[in-house]
């Protein structure tokens, strides 16, 4: 994860600067700004701090040292069947918080392409989820018209917090394993005495 989500992003930034023609980098990441969220802990624990390195890659793009524009897209859960269709697309700029929902790969691909047509979407962190049918839009166009570049101050780094969350998760798993193991031994011992 570090080589792809952090070093790889730095390599893309460097190559874009060297090229001189690249105007914007569009990066798909995920919701991972909460290091102590259950899913962040789980993914970090079993995915070698993937959420943490994803966030660090975002920060490379947001860095004042990066002269290349960016649009960071934090989608919902992709690849889930039976995603509602119609007026369901929702979007928050500034890395805003939305209820996690299923989105299709094609919706996110559409957003990646469409955002390039909106200069106001440059230097923005977008959260893309589906909302209740009728509460959203059929396309991202009307939502992208309202997007603004990032104005909030994002934490400069969260890698230590993500690592700590994974350590806490590992400790909980170890403790639960120990407890379950002891219960099983006690139960087996009890059952053996009965027979």
Secondary structure, 3 states (H helix, E strand, C coil): CHHHHHHHHHHHHHHHHHHCCCCEEEEECCCCCCCCCHHHHHHHHHCCCHHHHHHHHHHHHHCCCCCCEEEEEEECEECCCCCCCCCCEEEECCCCCCCCCEECHHHHHHHHHHHHHCHHHCCEEEEEEECCCCCCECCCHHHHCCCCCCCCCCCCCCHHHHHHHHHHHHHHHHHHHHHHHHHHHHHHHHHHHHC
